[in-house]
């Protein structure tokens, strides 16, 4: 059938099509979902955020983190509502497909996919840095570490989603214990003066509070995002959740509250104890901060270094889950080659796990540039945030009677604020790293061209996300 307004064409499939593309239902409740949300992000507490000190000083990173914390909190409220109303594996793509049509849905899904496919490559680089700092494996080449990480954790995902989610929860718990131990150990050395020990530059507005001036705040936005990046991936588990209409809102909001608490504690205690200058460019800032305060032979630093590796692994492991579900949903609906959505005997999307994993490994091995990978992932993320917040606003306006088990506090005002801040974040990525933004923009435009010239004529009407849209279209025509 042809979609008149959406200008797409659907192809019919037999019953075996969806049987070969089935996920395991009932594998997670809201506690595991909350753990998944924290797991996505927790590596950002161990490494990456501190580069914002290098770009904007403590004041610049603090302002950036507050702005991005507000953006994520408002967006998460919107996602909680949309995931309770439209509980599908496509998540962001599914929400935008209903609100913005096929092109908007695919654009959102593609931006999310770029974020999730590239973020593990950045984390793999940081894992290599932590392993080298621990002196493990006798100086083995970094590409071997990257390969081993991808092979082991993709292999666990292939074994089964229930097992993978429980293991992720356990690894994340270890990382949380390490964060708390590090913060408690550093707190006695806290001094406000330590936060402002980066010398001011000659930039406009430069001061002890903003050593890189006003421009430093813009440059630090990318790294303020790193405290929260990927929490929006929780709704990707919708089709594998026991009761998504109830569990999704509870899980994603609980995860966001946890991340906000950690962001505040880390942002103040680490620079306030060891000094912003000490950790501004470190690949492993927590152990480095502890050694600066408690000495190079600190047992706490060694423990946090090991557990920090667990934190990086938790995010690496969980974002592999996220990219596979987003790719699975886009492929199942025909937006990307359908072979990518095949599932195995244990109902895991094995092709969608392996293909992006191969690409991510190659990116990590060839570039060994975690900062570049962060910036590419952040650009993809911020583009998706614009579209996700717009989707919530459009759904509220176009379908006020849509059944919603949870409603966003403040409604479209809340997601409207998130929309404005997400546009600011997109613009900021160009100021921080033109190369990363340019690379991402080229990939994004190539994906849109594929949709326009090919896949929009080969969509699958039976895919859940497309069925939701078809039902809404039919109801609109009846009215």
C-alpha positions in Angstrom: 0.0 0.0 0.0 1.1 3.6 -0.5 1.1 6.3 2.1 -0.4 9.4 0.4 0.7 12.0 2.9 4.0 10.4 3.8 5.0 9.5 0.3 6.2 6.1 1.1 5.4 2.6 -0.2 4.8 -0.5 1.9 5.6 -4.1 1.0 3.7 -7.0 2.4 5.6 -9.8 4.2 4.6 -13.3 5.2 4.2 -14.5 8.8 7.8 -15.9 8.9 9.2 -12.4 8.5 8.3 -11.3 12.0 9.0 -14.7 13.4 12.6 -14.4 12.3 12.7 -10.9 14.0 11.3 -11.5 17.5 12.8 -10.2 20.8 12.4 -11.9 24.2 9.5 -10.3 26.1 9.4 -9.9 29.9 13.2 -9.8 30.4 13.3 -6.6 32.5 11.3 -4.7 35.2 11.8 -1.1 36.2 14.7 -1.8 38.5 16.7 -3.4 35.7 15.6 -0.5 33.4 17.0 2.0 35.9 20.2 0.1 36.1 20.4 0.0 32.3 20.0 3.8 32.2 22.8 4.3 34.7 24.9 1.7 32.9 24.6 3.6 29.6 26.1 6.7 31.2 28.4 5.7 34.1 31.5 5.6 32.0 31.1 9.3 31.5 31.6 9.7 35.3 35.0 7.9 35.1 36.4 9.6 32.0 35.5 12.2 29.4 33.7 14.9 31.4 36.9 16.3 32.7 37.9 17.5 29.2 35.3 20.2 29.8 37.7 21.6 32.4 40.3 21.9 29.7 37.9 23.7 27.4 36.1 26.0 29.8 37.6 25.8 33.3 35.5 24.8 36.3 33.1 27.6 35.9 32.5 26.9 32.2 32.0 23.2 32.8 29.7 23.9 35.7 27.4 26.2 33.7 27.5 23.7 30.8 26.6 20.8 33.1 23.6 22.7 34.6 22.3 23.6 31.2 22.6 20.1 29.9 21.3 18.6 33.1 18.1 20.7 32.7 17.9 19.7 29.0 18.2 15.9 29.8 15.8 16.1 32.8 13.1 17.8 30.7 13.6 15.5 27.8 13.5 12.4 30.0 10.1 13.5 31.3 8.9 13.6 27.7 10.5 10.3 26.8 8.8 8.7 29.9 5.4 9.8 28.5 6.1 8.7 24.9 7.5 5.3 26.0 4.4 4.6 28.1 2.1 5.5 25.1 4.2 3.8 22.3 6.2 1.0 23.9 8.2 -0.3 20.9 11.8 -1.3 20.3 12.3 1.6 17.9 11.9 4.0 20.8 13.0 7.4 19.4 12.4 6.3 15.8 9.0 5.0 16.8 8.0 8.2 18.6 9.2 10.5 15.8 7.6 8.2 13.2 4.2 8.7 14.8 4.7 12.5 15.3 6.8 13.6 12.3 6.2 11.0 9.7 8.5 8.5 8.0 11.3 10.9 7.2 11.3 12.4 10.7 11.2 9.0 12.2 14.1 7.7 10.1 16.2 10.9 10.7 15.7 10.4 14.5 16.6 6.7 14.4 19.6 7.4 12.2 20.9 10.1 14.6 20.4 7.8 17.6 22.2 5.0 15.7 25.2 7.2 14.9 25.4 8.1 18.6 25.2 4.5 19.8 27.4 3.0 17.2 30.3 5.4 17.8 30.1 5.9 21.6 31.4 2.3 22.3 34.4 3.1 20.1 35.2 6.1 22.3 34.7 3.9 25.4 36.9 1.2 24.0 39.7 3.8 23.7 39.2 4.8 27.4 39.2 1.1 28.4 42.5 0.7 26.7 43.8 3.7 28.7 42.7 2.3 32.0 44.2 -1.1 31.2 47.5 0.5 30.3 47.4 2.5 33.5 47.0 -0.7 35.4 49.9 -2.3 33.6 47.9 -5.3 32.5 48.7 -7.8 29.7 52.4 -6.8 29.4 52.0 -3.8 27.1 49.8 -5.6 24.5 48.7 -3.4 21.5 45.7 -1.3 22.1 43.8 -2.7 19.0 44.0 -6.2 20.7 42.2 -4.8 23.8 39.6 -3.1 21.6 39.0 -6.4 19.7 38.8 -8.5 22.9 36.2 -6.0 24.4 34.0 -6.2 21.4 34.2 -10.0 21.0 33.5 -10.7 24.7 30.6 -8.4 25.2 28.9 -8.9 21.9 29.2 -12.6 22.7 27.4 -12.2 26.0 24.6 -10.3 24.2 24.3 -13.0 21.7 23.8 -15.5 24.5 20.6 -13.8 25.8 19.1 -10.5 26.8 18.0 -11.5 30.3 21.5 -12.7 31.2 23.1 -9.6 29.6 20.9 -7.1 31.5 21.5 -8.8 34.8 25.3 -8.9 34.2 25.2 -5.2 33.2 23.4 -4.4 36.5 26.0 -6.2 38.5 28.9 -4.5 36.8 27.2 -1.1 37.2 26.8 -1.8 40.9 30.5 -2.3 41.2 31.2 1.0 39.4 28.7 2.8 41.6 30.5 1.5 44.8 33.8 2.8 43.3 32.4 6.2 42.6 31.1 6.5 46.1 34.4 5.3 47.6 36.3 7.8 45.5 34.1 10.7 46.5 34.2 9.9 50.2 38.0 9.5 50.0 38.5 12.8 48.3 36.0 14.9 50.4 38.4 15.7 53.3 40.7 17.4 50.9 38.0 19.6 49.4 38.8 23.3 49.0 36.9 25.8 46.8 40.2 27.4 45.7 41.3 24.1 44.1 38.4 24.4 41.6 39.8 27.7 40.2 43.5 26.8 39.8 43.5 27.0 36.0 45.1 30.3 35.0 42.9 32.7 33.1 43.6 33.3 29.4 43.2 36.5 27.4 39.8 35.4 26.0 36.8 37.7 26.2 35.2 37.4 29.7 38.1 35.5 31.1 38.4 35.3 34.9 39.3 32.8 37.6 35.8 31.4 37.4 35.8 31.3 33.5 39.5 31.0 32.6 38.7 30.5 28.9 36.1 33.2 28.9 32.5 33.1 27.6 33.5 30.9 24.6 34.7 28.3 27.1 31.1 27.7 28.3 30.1 26.8 24.7 33.1 24.6 24.3 32.3 22.8 27.5 28.7 21.9 26.6 29.8 18.7 24.8 31.5 17.5 28.0 28.5 18.5 30.2 26.5 16.2 28.0 28.9 13.3 28.8 27.5 13.2 32.3 24.1 12.1 30.8 24.8 10.9 27.3 22.7 7.8 26.3 20.2 7.7 29.2 17.6 8.3 26.5 18.3 4.7 25.3 16.2 3.1 28.1 13.0 3.0 26.0 14.8 0.8 23.5 14.1 -2.1 25.9 10.3 -1.6 25.6 9.6 -4.8 23.8 11.7 -6.8 26.3 10.1 -5.3 29.4 7.5 -6.9 31.6 5.1 -4.0 31.8 6.4 -1.1 29.6 3.6 1.3 30.3 4.3 1.2 34.0 8.0 0.3 34.1 9.4 2.6 31.5 8.6 5.9 33.2 9.8 4.7 36.6 13.0 3.2 35.2 14.1 6.1 33.1 13.3 8.8 35.7 15.0 6.8 38.5 18.1 6.5 36.2 18.1 10.3 35.5 17.8 11.2 39.2 20.8 9.0 40.0 22.9 10.5 37.2 22.1 14.1 38.4 23.3 13.3 41.9 26.5 11.8 40.6 27.1 14.7 38.2 26.9 17.3 41.0 29.1 15.3 43.4 31.8 14.6 40.8 31.8 18.1 39.4 32.4 19.6 42.8 34.5 17.0 44.8 37.0 16.0 42.2 38.3 19.4 41.0 37.8 20.7 44.6 40.1 18.1 46.1 42.8 17.5 43.5 42.5 20.7 41.5 41.0 21.4 38.1 44.5 21.7 36.6 45.5 18.2 37.7 42.7 16.4 36.0 41.8 18.7 33.1 43.3 16.4 30.4 43.5 13.0 32.1 42.3 9.8 30.6 41.6 8.4 34.1 40.7 11.4 36.3 39.4 9.6 39.3 42.5 7.5 40.1 44.7 10.5 39.2 42.8 12.8 41.5 43.1 10.3 44.4 46.9 9.8 43.8 47.4 13.6 43.7 45.7 13.8 47.1 46.6 10.6 48.9 49.9 9.6 47.2 51.0 7.5 44.3 50.8 4.3 46.3 47.2 4.8 47.4 45.2 1.5 47.6 42.0 3.5 47.1 43.3 4.8 43.8 44.1 1.2 42.7 40.7 0.0 43.7 39.0 2.9 41.8 41.2 2.3 38.8 40.0 -1.3 38.7 36.4 -0.4 39.4 36.7 2.5 36.9 37.4 -0.2 34.3 34.1 -1.8 35.4 32.3 1.5 34.9 33.7 1.8 31.3 32.8 -1.8 30.6 29.2 -1.2 31.9 28.6 1.6 29.5 30.4 -0.2 26.7 28.3 -3.3 27.3 25.0 -1.5 27.6 25.4 0.8 24.6 26.1 -2.3 22.5 22.6 -3.4 23.6 21.2 0.0 22.6 22.7 0.2 19.1 21.6 -3.3 18.3 17.9 -2.5 19.2 17.8 0.7 17.3 19.3 -0.9 14.2 17.0 -3.9 14.7 13.9 -1.7 14.7 15.0 0.4 11.7 15.8 -2.7 9.7 12.7 -4.7 10.7 10.6 -1.8 9.3 12.6 -1.7 6.1 14.4 1.7 6.6 17.7 -0.1 6.5 18.6 -3.5 4.8 16.2 -6.1 6.3 18.9 -8.7 6.9 20.2 -6.5 9.8 17.1 -7.4 11.9 17.4 -11.1 11.9 17.3 -12.8 15.3 18.7 -16.1 16.4 17.3 -19.0 18.5 17.7 -17.0 21.7 15.8 -14.0 20.2 18.8 -11.8 20.0 19.4 -9.6 17.0 22.7 -11.1 16.0 23.4 -9.2 12.8 22.5 -5.9 14.4 25.0 -6.7 17.2 27.9 -7.7 14.9 27.8 -5.2 12.1 28.0 -1.9 14.2 30.5 -3.7 16.5 32.8 -4.3 13.6 32.5 -0.7 12.5 33.1 0.5 16.0 36.2 -1.7 16.5 37.7 -0.3 13.2 37.0 3.3 14.3 38.8 2.7 17.6 41.7 0.8 16.2 42.3 3.2 13.3 41.9 6.5 15.1 42.7 5.7 18.8 41.1 9.1 19.4 38.5 8.9 22.2 37.8 12.7 22.1 37.0 12.6 18.4 34.6 9.6 18.9 32.9 11.5 21.8 32.3 14.5 19.6 30.9 12.4 16.8 28.6 10.6 19.2 27.5 13.8 20.8 26.6 15.4 17.5 24.4 12.5 16.6 22.9 12.6 20.0 22.1 16.3 20.0 20.4 16.1 16.5 18.2 13.2 17.9 17.3 15.3 21.0 16.0 18.1 18.8 13.7 15.7 17.0 12.7 13.8 20.1 11.6 16.9 22.0 9.8 18.1 18.8 8.1 14.7 18.6 6.6 15.1 22.2 5.3 18.6 21.4 3.7 17.4 18.1 2.2 14.3 19.7 0.6 16.5 22.4 -0.8 18.9 19.8 -1.9 16.4 17.2 -3.1 13.5 19.5 -4.2 14.9 22.8 -6.4 11.9 23.4 -3.7 9.3 22.9 -3.6 7.0 25.9 -0.7 7.9 28.1 0.0 6.0 31.3 2.3 8.8 32.4 2.1 12.5 31.5 5.1 14.9 31.5 5.0 17.5 34.3 4.6 20.9 32.6 3.6 19.3 29.3 5.0 21.0 26.1 6.6 23.8 28.2 9.0 21.2 29.7 9.9 19.6 26.3 9.9 23.1 24.7 12.7 24.1 27.1 14.6 20.9 26.3 14.1 21.7 22.6 15.7 25.1 22.8 18.7 23.7 24.8 19.1 20.8 22.4 19.4 23.3 19.5 22.0 25.2 21.4 23.9 21.9 22.0 23.8 21.1 18.2 25.3 24.5 17.4 27.9 24.1 20.1 29.3 20.9 18.6 30.4 22.8 15.5 32.3 25.3 17.7 34.0 22.4 19.6 35.0 20.1 16.8 34.3 21.1 13.2 35.9 17.9 11.9 33.7 15.6 14.1 30.5 17.6 13.2 31.4 17.5 9.5 32.0 13.7 9.5 28.7 13.1 11.3 26.8 15.4 9.0 28.1 13.6 5.9 27.1 10.2 7.3 23.7 11.6 8.3 23.0 13.1 4.9 24.1 9.9 3.2 21.6 8.0 5.3 18.8 10.4 4.4 19.7 10.0 0.8 19.4 6.2 1.1 16.0 6.7 2.6 14.8 9.1 0.0 15.9 7.2 -3.1 15.4 3.6 -1.9 14.1 2.5 1.5 11.0 4.7 1.6 9.7 2.6 -1.3 10.4 -0.7 0.6 8.9 -0.3 4.1 7.3 -3.1 6.0 3.7 -2.3 7.0 3.7 -5.1 9.7 6.5 -3.6 11.8 5.1 -2.4 15.1 6.2 1.2 14.7 4.6 1.3 11.2 1.4 -0.3 12.5 1.1 2.4 15.2 1.4 5.0 12.5 -1.1 3.2 10.2 -3.7 3.1 13.0 -3.3 6.8 13.7 -3.6 7.6 10.0 -6.8 5.5 9.7 -8.3 7.1 12.8 -7.5 10.6 11.3 -9.3 9.7 8.1 -12.4 8.4 9.9 -12.5 11.7 11.9 
